[in-house]
């Protein structure tokens, strides 16, 4: 899976309705494969452009995590978004053992509902500073959260270019972020 390029990110922050329609058309096979096309078409009719763009963008480039997701699958889903990186995960008696580019990282879990974000925070720290995971703010109050993985320098560039929009659109993963 590819990370968004400069044009994709410009669309996310500066896109208009025409560009949203073109984006939807470009990614129609993916939406149909995921059985999202009906939802996308309905949203395109009902949502304002500034609401629609982050949603369709996250369908294409995001990682969706349900609050019931298995922790090893969370690592696999994020790992699949990292080009040219090797990520393996195995379950242990204490939690997970994540191997990132040949280096092992244990993640101790509590074996409770709080483990989803223990896993997300820990994996985020493992891949930093090369990559960083951020939460799409629009998904925060749901039981399914959408995330974007980008290179660390790309996040810094976006912070410089779009400081206000970044704060509106993304939440930095810290100790306070969890499923509602």
Secondary structure in CASP SS format (residue, H / E / C, confidence):
PFRMAT SS
TARGET T0000
AUTHOR 0000-0000-0000
METHOD secondary structure of the structure
MODEL  1
X C 1.00
X C 1.00
X C 1.00
X C 1.00
X C 1.00
X H 1.00
X H 1.00
X H 1.00
X H 1.00
X H 1.00
X H 1.00
X H 1.00
X H 1.00
X H 1.00
X C 1.00
X C 1.00
X H 1.00
X H 1.00
X H 1.00
X H 1.00
X H 1.00
X H 1.00
X H 1.00
X H 1.00
X H 1.00
X H 1.00
X C 1.00
X H 1.00
X H 1.00
X H 1.00
X H 1.00
X H 1.00
X H 1.00
X C 1.00
X C 1.00
X C 1.00
X H 1.00
X H 1.00
X H 1.00
X H 1.00
X H 1.00
X H 1.00
X H 1.00
X H 1.00
X H 1.00
X H 1.00
X C 1.00
X C 1.00
X H 1.00
X H 1.00
X H 1.00
X H 1.00
X H 1.00
X H 1.00
X H 1.00
X H 1.00
X H 1.00
X H 1.00
X H 1.00
X H 1.00
X H 1.00
X C 1.00
X E 1.00
X E 1.00
X E 1.00
X E 1.00
X C 1.00
X C 1.00
X C 1.00
X C 1.00
X H 1.00
X H 1.00
X H 1.00
X H 1.00
X H 1.00
X H 1.00
X H 1.00
X H 1.00
X H 1.00
X C 1.00
X C 1.00
X C 1.00
X C 1.00
X C 1.00
X C 1.00
X C 1.00
X E 1.00
X E 1.00
X E 1.00
X E 1.00
X E 1.00
X C 1.00
X C 1.00
X C 1.00
X E 1.00
X E 1.00
X E 1.00
X E 1.00
X E 1.00
X E 1.00
X C 1.00
X C 1.00
X E 1.00
X E 1.00
X E 1.00
X E 1.00
X E 1.00
X E 1.00
X C 1.00
X C 1.00
X C 1.00
X C 1.00
X C 1.00
X C 1.00
X H 1.00
X H 1.00
X H 1.00
X H 1.00
X H 1.00
X H 1.00
X H 1.00
X H 1.00
X H 1.00
X H 1.00
X H 1.00
X H 1.00
X H 1.00
X C 1.00
X C 1.00
X C 1.00
X E 1.00
X E 1.00
X E 1.00
X E 1.00
X E 1.00
X E 1.00
X H 1.00
X H 1.00
X H 1.00
X C 1.00
X C 1.00
X C 1.00
X C 1.00
X E 1.00
X E 1.00
X E 1.00
X E 1.00
X E 1.00
X E 1.00
X E 1.00
X E 1.00
X H 1.00
X H 1.00
X H 1.00
X H 1.00
X H 1.00
X H 1.00
X H 1.00
X H 1.00
X H 1.00
X H 1.00
X C 1.00
X H 1.00
X H 1.00
X H 1.00
X H 1.00
X H 1.00
X H 1.00
X H 1.00
X E 1.00
X E 1.00
X E 1.00
X C 1.00
X C 1.00
X C 1.00
X C 1.00
X C 1.00
X C 1.00
X C 1.00
X C 1.00
END
